[in-house]
Amino acid sequence: MLEIEGLVKVYPGGVAALSGVSLSIPRGMFGLLGPNGSGKTTLLRILAGLLAPTAGRVVKDGVDVTKEPERLWPRLGYLPQDFGFYPGLTGRAMLRHLLALKGVSSRVGLSALVDELLERVNLGFAKDRRVETYSGGMRQRLGIAQAIAGDPDLVIVDEPTVGLDPEERLRFYRLLAELAEDRTVVLSTHLVEDVAMLCPRFAVIRFGRLLAETSPTEARASIAGRIFEGFVSKAALDALSATGRVTQAHLVEGRNVVRLFVPEGPPPEGLAPASPSLEDAYMVLMGAERRDTV
């Protein structure tokens, strides 16, 4: 169990990145969902023992990570959002270099471990190709290979699917789901789809504050019967958007389709009941936060 207790982080100049975040994260996959700049990366860096909080603590299996981060590091796998590679190295050489930097060893030898890890993340076919020839998804899988070296029981990944095409994203989802079967995986993302596909439970963070800790099923159930959908004119869409309760708007054959959260009473004329999605629930939370901070 990973316990986060009252984390506060205030940067020089008085910028508060986190404001009293508390969470209990069990084994398996757990999502941190929020827009860019919400404080997710700051939280992950504190969880990884790379950044000291202003207040609060993180406890992993009885160890206070904020006081003794070096006790966590041998059991940690971390894939930051911007992971650097040497583009001229082959995948095998790059991974071997990263494992040497981490101090990872193996009874079968480092070369054999490198090959084993590359096969596990489905990069064995490309191990002798230069990293500069890798797609975005292949680079992310190489990053995961270094993160899981040493069989860590906590893996932290920050925005791992950004920039991936749909096929690579699905491949990466399967890899992360497999990792979460026997360890804790904390996934930070601003993409609702990532959470819907992977996370039995997740937290929503905005402006450094915890807005909710829930599951996809619970989040959808919380707005059941209050989501409505239909075609509207451009003027009507603008008017509805001004209320802050539009959860989704898109075009179908050149016509505006809107999904609207109606907390009470009847919907506007022309809108029909719709099954709530996780995107709807997330946007309702974001809208409530905006109104609370005005």
HUMO-V568411 format. One record per helix or strand of 2 or more residues. SS is the DSSP state (alpha for helix, beta for strand). FROM is the first residue (numbers start at 1). TO is the last residue. If there is no record, write none. Layout:
ss: {SS/SS}
from: {FROM/FROM}
to: {TO/TO}
This chain:
ss: {beta/beta/beta/alpha/beta/beta/alpha/beta/alpha/alpha/alpha/alpha/alpha/beta/alpha/beta/alpha/beta/beta/alpha/beta/alpha/beta/beta/beta/alpha}
from: {2/15/28/40/55/63/70/76/91/110/124/131/136/154/166/184/192/201/209/216/227/234/246/255/272/278}
to: {11/25/33/47/60/64/73/79/102/120/126/133/148/158/179/189/198/206/214/221/232/241/252/261/273/293}
